[in-house]
């Protein structure tokens, strides 16, 4: 187990319990599918902001931007529930995609759905339900909140607007991933490394890491600090790419509309 430390002062050093060799089973994903259904925001449909910049498709629903992956037990669960998903086979001439899928398939199943227009919300993969977030773990292995996949900073509107993420989503995200890392050492180690990589990259950028904490508040991980965590204000967090301002967004929408028109 990796116990919650919600009432522990920021900066407190945690002792991680000994590693276990358990793995998640189908029953764990069945529970997650029942209980992790909250939208990031009931007020905002985030896809309406990124889709105009991606030829009408939300970034997270476009395999050209993000290839969904399911662990073997999750894949078994989803295939019994629906025919929405199939294994993803990239264009053999796209060497980058071929290499990426090969890497994914070493431990998971790279897959693709029928597209946003045919989405079945109850049958979204865990990767879809949580995008663009992953569980951020400290150097000591403590799950303190939601980090984000920084590669999508210039494409995902949510990353530039973390204030819209609602408490219901945070709670269900935390409950789901706490269960997962409690029972699956491989998942725990993967997120531990993902978090470490984020610290390295943001230290090179000399930028704070924005974190939504387990209660829906905000934390920041200081760069070049060994992972020191402090309480943050959401206004400290950066905006990126076309989402830095309304003016920049409208300008980019017009630019992309012209490009897509020429392609069509």
Secondary structure, DSSP 8 states (H G I E B T S, - for coil): -----TTS-TT--------------HHHHHHHHHH----S-SS--THHHHGGGTTTS-GGG-TTT--EEEEHHHHHHHHHH-SS-EE----TT-HHHHHHHHHHTTTEEEEE-S-GGG--GGG--HHHHHTTEEEEE-TT--EEEEEE-GGGTTT-TGGG-GGG--HHHHHHHHHHHHHHHHH-HHHHHHHHHHHHHHHHHHHHHT--EEEEETTS-EEEE-TTTTS-EEE--GGGS---GGGS-HHHHHHHHHHHHHHHHHH-
